[in-house]
């Protein structure tokens, strides 16, 4: 039971006390704490890292506060298109979905793809057909309707503008989790509803293995949140792993190199959560804030939003 560890995130960006009411801040922290503690409890009960990250991300998907699952933003068509991925650090097996519209928990579909499919990434109607085969839960459009999200979309739907989650302020709406279990195995999972008013079935970094999601027992498990186009081009998640594997960086050194230096120079904003094989955690971000939480063996769980 030594070195159990889990970290979660709920998005990053221009998140400051001035942009948050006390009631909303409390709601965010409660949702983060619930997902964090349930994920850690799964580890304490002997569950795998895959079990823990799937559960934590599914709980965040169920919350309308985060841009994933139920809280997903509206596309140009006024629909919802969701992406997710999950990866096992022990086997390097992975499952991912892109552009699904009616799946209650895209991360659960990703887990089924990992376990039951010869493919890694399924999209659109094909992914939904696969989901029906394995009795994944679907929901009607009303389930995903949120007045705040609708208002965001209404403001820009007649333009070519796309927005990064909550408002014209920069907030990158993605949820994710990384974990180390009692066997020393690592896992990562990420889920998102993408960008408000996105068009042409745009897909971000979240479901792309190596960009937004990656796990390898030799190095680390990573889940990213930020402007997906930058994270895709910089291959952020795998870059952290490479620095550890080929240059001998520690987890924190690798994360700082990629997030605080390389990504900044590249023009990318956001952050990531990471865990290594010893259970060390890192949660770097170069934005004003990042919804996040972490807990490890012998330590109380902690959630935070702003730089502190």
C-alpha positions as CSV (number, residue, x, y, z in Angstrom):
1,X,0.0,0.0,0.0
2,X,3.0,2.3,-0.1
3,X,3.3,5.2,-2.5
4,X,-0.3,5.3,-3.6
5,X,-0.8,8.6,-5.4
6,X,-3.5,10.3,-7.5
7,X,-3.8,13.8,-9.0
8,X,-6.8,15.3,-10.9
9,X,-7.4,18.5,-12.9
10,X,-10.5,20.3,-14.1
11,X,-9.0,22.7,-16.6
12,X,-6.7,25.7,-16.6
13,X,-6.6,29.3,-17.7
14,X,-7.4,32.8,-16.5
15,X,-8.9,31.6,-13.3
16,X,-8.6,34.3,-10.5
17,X,-10.5,35.1,-7.3
18,X,-11.9,38.1,-9.1
19,X,-13.6,35.9,-11.6
20,X,-15.2,33.6,-9.0
21,X,-18.0,34.0,-6.5
22,X,-17.5,32.3,-3.1
23,X,-20.4,30.0,-3.9
24,X,-18.9,28.9,-7.2
25,X,-15.5,28.4,-5.7
26,X,-17.0,26.2,-3.0
27,X,-18.9,24.1,-5.6
28,X,-15.7,23.6,-7.7
29,X,-13.7,22.5,-4.6
30,X,-16.4,20.1,-3.5
31,X,-16.6,18.5,-6.9
32,X,-12.8,18.2,-7.1
33,X,-12.6,16.8,-3.6
34,X,-15.2,14.2,-4.3
35,X,-13.5,12.9,-7.4
36,X,-10.1,13.0,-5.8
37,X,-11.2,11.1,-2.7
38,X,-13.2,8.5,-4.6
39,X,-10.3,7.8,-6.9
40,X,-7.9,7.5,-3.9
41,X,-10.4,5.2,-2.1
42,X,-10.4,2.9,-5.1
43,X,-6.6,2.7,-4.8
44,X,-6.8,2.0,-1.1
45,X,-9.2,-0.9,-1.7
46,X,-6.6,-2.5,-4.1
47,X,-8.0,-1.1,-7.3
48,X,-5.7,-0.5,-10.2
49,X,-4.4,2.9,-11.4
50,X,-6.7,2.4,-14.4
51,X,-9.7,1.9,-12.1
52,X,-8.8,5.0,-10.1
53,X,-8.3,7.4,-13.1
54,X,-11.4,6.1,-14.9
55,X,-13.6,6.7,-11.8
56,X,-12.2,10.1,-11.0
57,X,-12.6,11.3,-14.5
58,X,-16.1,9.9,-14.8
59,X,-17.2,11.8,-11.7
60,X,-15.8,15.0,-13.1
61,X,-17.7,14.2,-16.4
62,X,-20.9,13.9,-14.4
63,X,-20.5,17.4,-13.0
64,X,-21.9,20.3,-15.0
65,X,-19.2,22.5,-13.7
66,X,-16.5,21.1,-16.0
67,X,-16.3,21.0,-19.8
68,X,-16.5,17.3,-20.2
69,X,-19.4,14.8,-20.2
70,X,-22.5,16.5,-18.9
71,X,-20.9,20.0,-18.8
72,X,-19.6,19.9,-22.4
73,X,-19.8,23.1,-24.4
74,X,-21.8,23.6,-27.6
75,X,-20.4,23.2,-31.1
76,X,-21.1,25.5,-34.1
77,X,-24.1,23.2,-34.8
78,X,-25.4,23.6,-31.2
79,X,-24.4,20.0,-30.4
80,X,-21.9,18.4,-28.1
81,X,-18.8,16.6,-29.4
82,X,-16.7,14.9,-26.7
83,X,-13.2,13.5,-26.7
84,X,-11.4,11.2,-24.1
85,X,-8.5,8.9,-23.6
86,X,-7.1,6.5,-21.1
87,X,-3.7,4.7,-21.0
88,X,-2.1,1.9,-18.9
89,X,1.5,2.5,-18.0
90,X,2.2,-1.2,-17.5
91,X,1.2,-2.5,-20.9
92,X,1.2,0.8,-22.9
93,X,-2.3,-0.2,-24.0
94,X,-4.6,2.8,-24.6
95,X,-8.2,3.6,-25.7
96,X,-9.6,6.8,-26.9
97,X,-12.7,8.4,-28.5
98,X,-13.2,11.6,-30.5
99,X,-16.3,13.5,-31.6
100,X,-18.9,11.4,-29.7
101,X,-22.2,13.1,-29.1
102,X,-24.4,11.1,-26.8
103,X,-22.1,9.1,-24.5
104,X,-22.6,9.8,-20.8
105,X,-19.0,9.1,-19.9
106,X,-16.6,9.1,-22.7
107,X,-13.8,7.9,-20.4
108,X,-15.7,4.7,-19.7
109,X,-16.0,4.1,-23.5
110,X,-12.2,4.7,-23.8
111,X,-11.6,2.1,-21.1
112,X,-13.7,-0.5,-23.0
113,X,-11.8,0.3,-26.2
114,X,-8.5,-0.3,-24.4
115,X,-9.8,-3.6,-23.1
116,X,-11.9,-4.9,-26.0
117,X,-10.7,-3.3,-29.2
118,X,-7.6,-3.9,-31.4
119,X,-7.7,-0.2,-32.2
120,X,-6.7,2.8,-30.0
121,X,-8.8,5.7,-31.3
122,X,-12.4,5.5,-32.5
123,X,-14.5,8.4,-33.6
124,X,-18.0,9.6,-34.2
125,X,-20.7,7.2,-35.2
126,X,-18.3,4.3,-35.2
127,X,-17.3,4.9,-31.6
128,X,-21.0,5.1,-30.7
129,X,-21.8,1.8,-32.5
130,X,-18.9,0.2,-30.6
131,X,-20.4,1.7,-27.3
132,X,-23.8,0.1,-28.0
133,X,-22.1,-3.3,-28.4
134,X,-20.7,-3.0,-24.8
135,X,-23.8,-1.4,-23.2
136,X,-22.1,1.9,-22.5
137,X,-24.6,4.5,-21.2
138,X,-26.1,7.0,-23.6
139,X,-28.0,10.1,-22.7
140,X,-30.4,12.4,-24.7
141,X,-29.4,15.9,-25.7
142,X,-31.3,17.4,-22.8
143,X,-28.9,15.7,-20.4
144,X,-26.0,17.8,-21.8
145,X,-27.9,21.0,-21.9
146,X,-26.6,23.8,-19.5
147,X,-28.0,27.3,-19.7
148,X,-24.6,28.9,-19.0
149,X,-23.0,26.9,-21.7
150,X,-25.8,27.7,-24.1
151,X,-25.4,31.4,-23.3
152,X,-21.7,31.2,-24.2
153,X,-22.5,29.6,-27.5
154,X,-25.4,32.0,-28.3
155,X,-23.0,34.9,-28.0
156,X,-20.7,33.6,-30.8
157,X,-22.7,31.1,-32.8
158,X,-23.2,33.6,-35.8
159,X,-19.5,34.3,-36.0
160,X,-16.4,32.3,-36.9
161,X,-15.1,32.8,-33.4
162,X,-14.4,29.8,-31.2
163,X,-14.0,30.2,-27.4
164,X,-11.9,28.4,-24.9
165,X,-14.5,27.1,-22.5
166,X,-16.3,29.4,-20.0
167,X,-16.0,32.9,-21.5
168,X,-13.9,35.3,-23.6
169,X,-11.4,34.9,-20.8
170,X,-9.0,32.1,-21.4
171,X,-10.2,28.9,-19.6
172,X,-9.3,25.6,-21.0
173,X,-12.0,23.1,-20.1
174,X,-10.6,19.6,-19.8
175,X,-10.7,17.1,-16.9
176,X,-8.1,14.4,-16.2
177,X,-6.5,12.1,-13.6
178,X,-3.2,10.3,-13.1
179,X,-2.5,7.6,-10.5
180,X,0.0,5.1,-9.1
181,X,-1.4,2.0,-7.6
182,X,-0.1,-0.5,-5.0
183,X,1.6,-2.6,-7.7
184,X,3.6,0.4,-8.9
185,X,1.5,0.7,-12.1
186,X,0.7,4.1,-13.6
187,X,-2.3,5.3,-15.6
188,X,-3.6,8.5,-17.1
189,X,-7.1,9.6,-18.4
190,X,-8.3,12.8,-19.9
191,X,-11.8,14.0,-21.1
192,X,-13.1,17.2,-22.7
193,X,-16.0,18.8,-24.5
194,X,-13.6,20.8,-26.6
195,X,-14.1,24.5,-27.6
196,X,-17.3,26.5,-27.7
197,X,-18.5,27.0,-31.3
198,X,-15.9,24.6,-32.6
199,X,-16.5,23.7,-36.3
200,X,-15.6,20.9,-38.8
201,X,-15.5,18.2,-36.1
202,X,-12.3,19.8,-34.6
203,X,-10.4,17.4,-32.3
204,X,-8.0,18.6,-29.6
205,X,-5.1,17.0,-27.8
206,X,-7.1,15.1,-25.1
207,X,-7.7,11.9,-27.0
208,X,-4.3,11.9,-28.7
209,X,-1.8,9.5,-27.0
210,X,1.4,11.4,-26.4
211,X,-0.1,14.8,-26.8
212,X,-2.7,15.2,-24.1
213,X,-2.5,11.8,-22.4
214,X,0.3,9.4,-21.8
215,X,1.4,6.7,-19.3
216,X,4.5,4.6,-19.1
217,X,5.7,2.7,-15.9
218,X,9.3,3.5,-16.9
219,X,8.7,7.2,-16.5
220,X,5.4,8.8,-15.7
221,X,1.7,9.3,-16.3
222,X,0.5,12.6,-17.7
223,X,-2.9,14.4,-18.4
224,X,-2.8,17.8,-20.0
225,X,-5.1,20.8,-20.2
226,X,-4.6,23.8,-22.4
227,X,-5.0,25.1,-25.9
228,X,-5.0,21.7,-27.7
229,X,-3.4,22.8,-30.9
230,X,-0.2,23.8,-29.1
231,X,-0.2,20.7,-27.0
232,X,-0.6,18.6,-30.1
233,X,2.3,20.3,-32.0
234,X,4.6,20.2,-28.9
235,X,3.6,16.5,-28.1
236,X,3.6,17.6,-24.5
237,X,2.8,14.5,-22.6
238,X,5.3,12.3,-24.4
239,X,7.9,15.1,-24.2
240,X,7.9,15.0,-20.4
241,X,8.3,11.2,-20.5
242,X,11.2,11.5,-23.0
243,X,13.1,13.9,-20.8
244,X,12.9,11.4,-18.0
245,X,13.7,8.3,-20.0
246,X,16.5,9.7,-22.2
247,X,18.0,12.6,-20.2
248,X,17.5,11.3,-16.7
249,X,15.3,14.3,-15.6
250,X,13.3,14.0,-12.4
251,X,9.5,14.3,-12.9
252,X,9.5,17.9,-11.6
253,X,12.4,18.9,-13.8
254,X,10.8,17.4,-16.9
255,X,7.5,19.0,-16.2
256,X,9.0,22.4,-15.6
257,X,11.1,22.2,-18.8
258,X,8.1,21.4,-20.9
259,X,5.3,23.5,-19.3
260,X,7.2,26.5,-17.9
261,X,9.8,26.9,-20.6
262,X,9.3,25.1,-23.9
263,X,5.5,25.5,-24.0
264,X,5.7,29.2,-23.1
265,X,8.2,29.9,-25.9
266,X,6.0,28.0,-28.3
267,X,3.0,30.1,-27.3
268,X,1.1,27.5,-25.4
269,X,-0.9,28.1,-22.2
270,X,-2.2,25.6,-19.7
271,X,-0.8,22.9,-17.5
272,X,-0.7,19.2,-16.7
273,X,-0.8,16.7,-13.9
274,X,1.8,14.0,-13.5
275,X,2.9,11.1,-11.3
276,X,6.1,8.9,-11.6
277,X,6.9,5.4,-10.6
278,X,7.8,6.4,-7.0
279,X,4.5,8.2,-6.4
280,X,5.9,11.7,-6.7
281,X,3.4,14.2,-8.1
282,X,3.8,17.3,-10.2
283,X,1.0,19.8,-11.1
284,X,2.7,22.6,-13.1
285,X,0.8,25.3,-15.0
286,X,1.8,28.5,-16.8
287,X,-1.7,30.0,-16.7
288,X,-3.3,32.1,-13.9
289,X,-5.0,29.1,-12.4
290,X,-5.8,25.4,-12.7
291,X,-8.6,23.4,-11.0
292,X,-6.6,20.6,-9.4
293,X,-6.3,18.2,-6.5
294,X,-3.8,15.6,-5.3
295,X,-3.5,13.0,-2.6
296,X,-0.8,10.4,-1.7
297,X,-0.2,7.8,1.0
298,X,0.1,9.3,4.4
299,X,-1.0,12.8,3.3
300,X,-4.4,14.5,3.3
301,X,-5.9,15.3,0.0
302,X,-5.7,18.9,-1.2
303,X,-7.6,20.8,-3.9
304,X,-6.7,24.2,-5.2
305,X,-7.7,26.6,-8.0
306,X,-5.3,29.6,-8.0
307,X,-1.6,30.0,-7.9
308,X,-0.5,29.5,-4.3
